[in-house]
């Protein structure tokens, strides 16, 4: 049946709209407001995107474990970390539990995927990395970061802005122009022109950390790949194959400590040293005497567990 000419344009608009919504955009999952970010880091609509594992956007209300993130990350737990930083640390006047919880509210699947134990494992893993990257919430910005060049000119999709520096900032030390650009687009700030926002706004700062986590680490820890896979996603290139074992040991030590505090068994996966790939050595790190030993974090044959998005977003400069 011929379509009346007057109805052709609205129909075309509808078709284009649905075609656009169905197309997946794997740019670190910086989806527009009306699209969901799937568990694999793609944008779209429907069950595959908004259903189980949906990380951001208008996710479907799916059954969860009923866990309250605020009930796990108590003020006592948070203070137990930040109070270990010196009183002179800028981070002690910047990072707050309230800012973290506000940021976590934007990510409905964080700490709420799988069993109640899975929730605690994920939260323990997240704070283990945050503790290591910031020195117990002491540091907001990377030490001597301004002297480093974190502009990857090959990433023409996220062009560096003259006079702006993309060194580590925030709980997970967001680094590189392409991460700032993608995080800014997803969260709602100009990451390329105003990267300092991550060091000036505590909620946005935590949101960048959770943005990175949900796009690169969440599925690793909730699917049973183990804590090692999260190290790989955060700083894979510099902590594998026996490199920087003290740094790896520190992360593992924090993870096991927080699992103990949260009353959950880290399990044998906490010792899977083959699941790691990582970012940058923190110059002020001092290994804990209780850290476990992970002599080899990247055993050959296990790289298939790492999503392609991890390779694109890892802070270490692409080879």
N, C-alpha and C positions, 0 to 999 in steps of 0.2 A: 504494500500500500504506500503510495507516495507520501512523503512528509511535507505538509504545508510549508511554504517558504518562510512564513513568519515564525515557525517553530524550529527551523534548522539551526539558527544561531544558538538558542538556549541549549539544544541537544548537543551541539558541538562543544559548548562550554562544559556541560556535564561530563561528556566523554573525556575531554582533556583533563578535567579535574580528577576523575577517577584514575586515569592513566598516570597522572602525576603522583597520586597518592600511592599507587601500587608500586611505583618505581622505588627501588631501594637505593639509599645514598649512604655509602660506607665511609663518609668523611669523619671518622672518629665519633659518629653518632651525634653530630650537632644538628639534630632534627628540628624542623620548624615546630611551632607550638601545637599544631593539630596532628602531628605524626608521632608514632611511638618508636622508641628505640628497642629493638629486639635483643634477646639475650646474646646474639652474635654480633651486635653492634651495627645493625642496619636500620634504616628509617622506613616506615610504612604503616599500613593499617591492617586490621583483621587479626585473626587468632595468632598467626605466626609472629606478629609484631607486638600486639597489645596484650596477648595472653601470657601464658607461663614464661617467666624469665624476663618479662618486659622491664626495662631499666628506667626509662624516663618517658614523659609525655602522658597522654590520656590512657594509661594502662587499664585493662579490665580489672575489676575487683575480683581477684582470684583467691582461692583458699590459701591461708597462710598459717603459720604456727601460733598466731596470736601473741607473739612476743612483743614486748614494749622495749624499743631501743633505749629509751630513757630509764627503764627499769634495770637495764644491764649496765649502761654507762651512768652510774650514779655519781653524785657529786664527790663522794668519797673515792671512787675509782679514778675519776678525772684528777682530783687533787693529789692523789697518790703519785701521779705522773708529773704534773707540773710543779709540785712542791720540791721535786728533786733538782729543779733548775735554780741557779743562783738568783738571789733577789734583784741583782742588777740586770738580769736578762730582759730584753725588750719584749720577748714573747710572753712573759708572765703578766704583762699589762695589756696583752693583745688577744691571746687565745682564751676562750671561755667555754665552759660546758654549754651554756645557753646558745652561743654562736654555733657550736657543733650540732646541737639538736635542731636548731632552726634550719641549718643546711641539710641535715639528714632527712628532714621532712619533705624535701624535694625529690628524694629517691626512695620510692615506696618499697623497693625490693631489698634495700640495704639492711642487713641484719634481720631479715624477715623471710628468708628463703630456706626451705627444707625443714628440718626438725628444730626443736628448741636448742639442741646441742650445736647444730649447724650455725645458728644465729650467734651463739657465743664464740664459736671458732672464727667466724668471719670478723666479728668485732675485735677479738683478740689479735687477729692478723693485721687488721687495719691499724690499730693503735701501736702494734709492735713496729711497723714501718714508720709511723709518724714519730714515735719516740726516737728512733734512730736518726731519721732525717732532720729533726729539729733539736736534738739534744734535750729531750724531756720538755719540749715546748719552749726552749730558750731562744731559738733563732727563728726569725721571721724571714730573713733573706740569707742567701748563700754568702758565706764569708768570702770577701774579695771577689764577689760575683761580677761586679762592674768591670773588672779587668779581663773577663772572659768573653769570648766571642761565641754567642749561641744563636747566630743568624745562619740558617741553612738556606743559601741563595738558590739552591735547586728546587726549593719548595715555592714555586711561583704562585701557587694558590694561596699562600699566606706570606705575602711580601713584607720584608722587614721595613720598618719606618725609621728614617734617619734620626739619630739621637735617642732612640729607645733601646733598652737592654732587656734581653729575655733570659736572664739568669734565674737561678732557683729562688722561688718564693712560696711561702705557704706551708701547710702541714706535710705535703709530699714534695715540696720544692719543685713546683712546676717549672719546666725549663724548655727552651727552644721556641722559636717564632711560631712554628706550626701547632704546637700545643697551646700557646697563648691564644692564637687566632681561633682555633677550634673550640677551646673552652669558653672563650668570650662569646662566640656565636651561640653556643648552647645555653650559657647561663644568662647572658644579656648585658655584657659590657664589652667595650672595645679593647680586646686583648692585645692587639697590635699597636694601637696608638696610646693606650694607657695601661701597660702591663703592671705599673706600680699599684694599680687598684687591688691586686692580690695581696699586697703588703699593707694596705690602708684600710681595708674593709674585712673584718674578721669573718662575717658570714660568707662573703664571696670567696674568701681564702679557703674556708672549709669546703665550700661547694666545688672549687677547682680540684681539691684533693678527692672528693667523692666522685666527681665527674671522671677523673682519671681512673679511680678504683672501679667504678661500675663498668667502664668501657674495657678495662684490661685485666682486672683481678677478680672481680665478683664471681664470674663463672668458674674460674679456676678453683677457688676455695670451696664453692658450693657444690661443684660437681665431683669432688673427691680427689682432684689432682694433687692436693696438698699445699702446704705453706710454701714449699720451694717454688712452685709455679708462680706465686705472687712475687717472689724475689726476682724471678726471671723477667716478669713484666715490668717491674719498677727499675731495675738496674742490671739487666741481664748481661750486657757486653763486658762488664768489668769484674764480675764476681763468679764467672764460670771457670770450669776446668782447673780448679785449684787456685785461681787468682783471688786475692783479697779474702782469704779464708777467715781472717779475724772479723771482717765486716759481716760476712755471712753468719758467723757464729754469734755475733751480737744480735742480729735480727732474730735468729732462732731462740736465743736466750730470752729476749723480751717476749716473744710469742709464747713460749712455754710458761713464763712467769705469769703472763696475763691469763692464759688458759687456767692456770692454777687458781688465780684470784677469782675468776669467773666460774669456777667449779666445773670445768669441762676437761675431759681427757684429750690432749692434743693428738693422741693416737700415733700409730706407726708412720702415718703420712708426714709427720713433722720431721722425720729423718730422711725423707726422700730427697737427697741432695742433688739428684739428677734433674730436678724440675726447677732450674733457676737460670736466669739470663741477665742482668741488671744495668744500672745507670751511672753513677759517679761516686767516687770515694769521698766520704765526708772527712775533711782534714782534722776535725777536732775529735773524732771518734777514739774512744779508748775501750778495748774489749773487756767484757765482764768476765770475772773469774769463774762464773757459773755457766758460761756459754757452752753449748754443745759443739762438737767438732764435725764440720761438714767439709771434708777435704776436697771433694769434687762435686761441684754443683750442676754440671751440665754433661752428664753422661751421654755419649752418642746413642742415637736411636730413640731418644725420648722427645725430640724437638717437635714431633707431630702434635703434641698436646697444646702448643702455643698458637693462638689465633693470629691470623695475618694482621689484625689491627694492632697487636702488640708490637710487631716488627716495625710498623709505621710510626708508632707513637713513642716508643721507648726513648728515654732522654739521651741515651748514648747516640752520638752522631752516626748516621747511616754510613756503612762502608761502601 
